[in-house]
Amino acid sequence: MLTEKIMEDAICNNPEKYLGEKGLKFISQQFRIGTYIFDLVFEDRHGAKVIVEVQKGTLDRYHTYKILDYYHEYKEQNPQEFIELMVVANSIPKERRKRLSDWGVDCKEIPESEFLEQSNIITQESTEMHKNQTSQVVKLNPETIGNPKMLLINFQKALNKCDKDIQDLFWYLEKETDHFCAKKYTTNTPNYCIKKRYIFCAFTLLPNKGMIRIQLRVDNNDLSSKIIDLGERFKGPSDKQWWIYFEIDNNTPKNEIIRLIKEVYEFSE
């Protein structure tokens, strides 16, 4: 069955196909600003932001006017930026298409069948990738205290309890941090740690919440994010250790997560 999430994911995976514009760079899905949550935000090749509102079925009055609220809220907080607006729906009535066009809002009418076809392809690819990933052995630090094989088994049991979205998110993070010159290992809790000179990053699985907690060692470095709430710093075992943690799910902007991990990794050099 088609959902708006399936539509959003398909657009994220192939913006040129669905939005008809080359060179779009994905910025965020479910981007929050003020009291609003934008479905999708891209940046075009000229640096302009493209805000996309997605609706399953026929475009209604509420979604027609909501895109204008998004524009004004974003523009108030980012007055220097140029913004383009776009609405995507399976069916767009002629009168609403004309009204949006008069306001300078682009419209894309895309049948459900096109999204369902792409969804089936993505599902098949994801299933194959997941099979390959779960057959891999997580890289363990030989210095890990205890029985490494048992730690790995316990971690994989915890991972299996997670929803598929969280499993896929973990494997994405594991893959994207693989190029860091660091050791990765599991512990006797559902933690997956990355160590350089010291542990600078740990992923904790939270199956009951459907989330992953990321803990980063920041010490005296000024780590910040405009997208993710990093919360308060807390002290580690010694006066020199300071940490932050935040919880993520599949809607958290992945490029921002990796940016934060990379920045902390560079601190530890």
C-alpha positions in Angstrom: 0.0 0.0 0.0 1.3 3.4 -0.9 2.1 5.8 1.9 3.5 9.4 2.0 6.7 8.0 3.5 7.1 5.7 0.5 6.6 8.7 -1.8 9.1 10.8 0.2 11.7 8.0 0.2 11.4 7.5 -3.6 11.9 11.2 -4.2 14.9 11.3 -2.0 16.4 8.3 -3.8 15.8 9.8 -7.3 15.0 13.5 -7.1 15.8 14.1 -10.8 13.2 11.4 -11.9 10.4 12.7 -9.7 11.0 16.4 -9.5 12.4 16.8 -13.0 15.5 18.9 -12.0 19.1 18.0 -12.3 21.7 18.6 -9.6 19.4 18.6 -6.6 21.3 17.9 -3.3 19.2 16.3 -0.5 19.3 18.3 2.7 16.7 16.8 5.0 13.5 14.7 5.4 11.0 15.8 8.0 12.9 19.0 8.6 11.7 20.9 11.6 11.7 24.7 11.8 9.6 26.6 14.3 6.3 24.7 14.7 6.4 23.3 11.1 7.8 20.1 9.7 8.7 20.2 6.0 8.5 16.9 4.2 11.6 17.4 2.1 14.3 20.0 1.6 16.8 20.1 -1.3 19.4 22.5 -2.5 19.6 23.1 -6.3 22.8 23.6 -8.2 22.5 27.4 -7.8 22.4 27.2 -4.0 18.6 27.9 -3.6 16.6 25.8 -1.1 13.8 23.7 -2.6 11.0 22.9 -0.1 8.8 20.0 -1.2 5.4 19.2 0.2 4.2 15.6 -0.5 0.6 14.4 -0.4 -0.8 11.0 -1.2 -3.9 11.0 -3.3 -5.6 14.2 -4.5 -4.1 17.6 -3.4 -6.5 19.2 -0.9 -7.0 22.7 0.2 -5.0 22.2 3.4 -1.8 21.2 1.6 -2.3 23.8 -1.0 -2.0 26.6 1.5 0.4 24.9 3.9 3.3 25.2 1.5 3.0 29.0 1.8 3.2 28.8 5.6 6.4 26.9 5.2 7.8 29.5 2.9 7.1 32.4 5.2 8.4 30.5 8.3 11.7 29.5 6.6 12.1 33.0 5.0 11.7 34.8 8.3 14.5 32.7 9.8 16.7 32.7 6.7 16.0 36.0 5.0 19.2 35.8 2.9 18.3 32.6 1.2 16.4 32.1 -2.1 13.6 29.6 -1.8 11.7 27.5 -4.4 8.5 25.7 -3.5 7.1 22.5 -5.0 4.1 20.3 -4.3 3.9 16.6 -5.2 0.6 14.7 -5.3 -0.9 11.7 -7.2 -3.6 14.0 -8.5 -3.8 17.8 -8.6 -7.1 19.5 -9.5 -6.9 22.1 -12.3 -8.0 25.0 -10.1 -5.4 24.2 -7.4 -2.7 23.8 -10.0 -3.5 27.2 -11.4 -3.6 28.9 -8.0 -0.2 27.4 -7.0 1.2 28.4 -10.4 0.1 32.0 -9.8 1.9 32.0 -6.5 5.1 30.6 -8.2 4.8 27.1 -6.7 5.7 24.3 -9.0 3.4 21.2 -9.1 4.2 17.6 -9.9 1.4 15.2 -10.5 2.8 11.7 -10.2 0.5 8.5 -10.3 0.6 6.1 -7.4 1.9 3.3 -9.8 5.2 5.1 -10.3 5.9 5.3 -6.6 4.8 1.7 -6.0 7.1 0.4 -8.8 10.1 2.2 -7.3 9.1 1.0 -3.8 9.2 -2.6 -4.9 12.7 -2.1 -6.4 14.0 -0.4 -3.2 12.5 -3.1 -1.0 14.2 -5.9 -3.0 17.5 -4.1 -3.0 17.2 -3.4 0.8 16.4 -7.1 1.5 19.4 -8.3 -0.4 21.7 -5.7 1.2 20.4 -6.6 4.7 21.0 -10.4 4.0 24.6 -9.6 3.0 25.1 -7.3 6.0 23.8 -9.6 8.7 26.0 -12.3 7.4 29.1 -10.2 8.0 31.2 -10.3 11.1 31.3 -7.1 13.1 35.0 -6.0 13.5 36.0 -6.7 17.1 38.8 -5.1 19.1 41.0 -8.0 20.2 41.7 -6.1 23.4 38.0 -6.2 24.4 37.6 -7.6 27.9 35.6 -10.8 28.1 34.6 -13.2 25.4 34.5 -11.4 22.0 32.4 -14.0 20.3 29.8 -13.9 23.1 29.8 -10.1 23.1 29.1 -10.2 19.3 26.3 -12.7 19.7 24.7 -10.6 22.5 24.9 -7.5 20.4 23.5 -9.2 17.3 20.6 -10.5 19.5 19.8 -6.9 20.5 20.1 -5.8 16.9 17.6 -8.5 15.8 15.1 -7.1 18.3 15.2 -3.7 16.6 12.8 -2.8 13.8 14.2 -3.1 10.3 14.4 0.7 10.0 16.8 0.8 13.0 18.8 -2.2 11.8 19.2 -0.5 8.4 20.2 2.8 10.2 22.8 1.0 12.3 24.3 -0.7 9.2 24.4 2.7 7.4 26.3 4.2 10.3 28.7 1.3 10.5 29.4 1.6 6.8 29.8 5.4 6.8 32.2 5.3 9.7 34.2 2.4 8.3 36.8 4.6 6.7 37.8 6.1 10.1 41.2 4.8 11.3 39.7 3.4 14.5 38.8 0.1 16.2 35.2 -1.0 16.4 33.9 -3.5 19.0 30.9 -4.5 21.0 30.4 -4.6 24.8 28.3 -6.6 27.2 25.5 -4.0 26.7 24.0 -3.2 23.3 26.8 -0.8 22.6 29.0 -0.6 19.5 32.1 1.5 20.2 34.6 3.3 18.0 38.0 3.8 19.5 41.0 5.8 18.4 43.3 7.1 21.1 40.2 6.8 23.3 36.6 5.8 22.7 35.1 8.9 20.9 31.8 7.4 19.7 29.4 4.8 20.9 26.1 3.6 19.4 23.6 2.2 21.9 20.6 0.2 20.5 17.3 1.1 22.0 14.9 -1.6 20.6 11.9 -0.6 22.8 12.1 3.0 21.7 12.9 2.3 18.1 16.0 4.5 18.3 19.7 4.5 18.5 21.5 6.6 21.1 24.8 8.2 19.9 27.3 9.2 22.6 30.2 11.4 21.6 33.2 12.4 23.6 33.7 16.2 23.1 35.9 17.1 26.1 36.6 20.9 25.7 35.7 21.1 22.1 32.7 23.2 21.0 30.5 20.7 19.1 27.2 22.1 17.9 24.4 21.4 15.4 21.5 23.6 14.0 19.6 20.4 13.1 20.0 17.9 16.0 19.5 18.8 19.6 22.7 17.7 21.3 21.4 18.2 24.9 23.6 19.0 27.9 27.2 17.9 28.3 27.9 15.5 31.1 31.2 14.5 32.8 32.8 11.1 32.3 35.0 9.1 34.7 37.7 11.9 34.9 37.6 15.6 35.0 39.0 15.8 31.5 36.2 13.7 29.9 33.0 15.4 28.7 30.4 13.7 26.7 27.1 14.4 24.9 24.4 12.1 23.7 21.4 12.3 21.4 18.9 9.8 20.1 18.1 9.2 16.5 15.7 7.3 14.3 15.4 6.8 10.5 14.1 10.4 10.1 17.1 12.1 11.6 19.2 13.7 8.9 22.0 11.1 8.2 24.5 13.6 6.7 24.4 15.6 9.9 24.9 12.5 12.1 28.0 11.6 10.1 29.3 15.2 10.2 29.1 15.2 14.0 30.9 11.9 14.3 33.6 13.0 11.8 34.2 16.2 13.7 34.6 14.4 17.0 36.9 11.8 15.3 39.1 14.7 14.3 39.2 16.0 17.8 40.7 12.7 19.0 43.8 13.0 16.8 
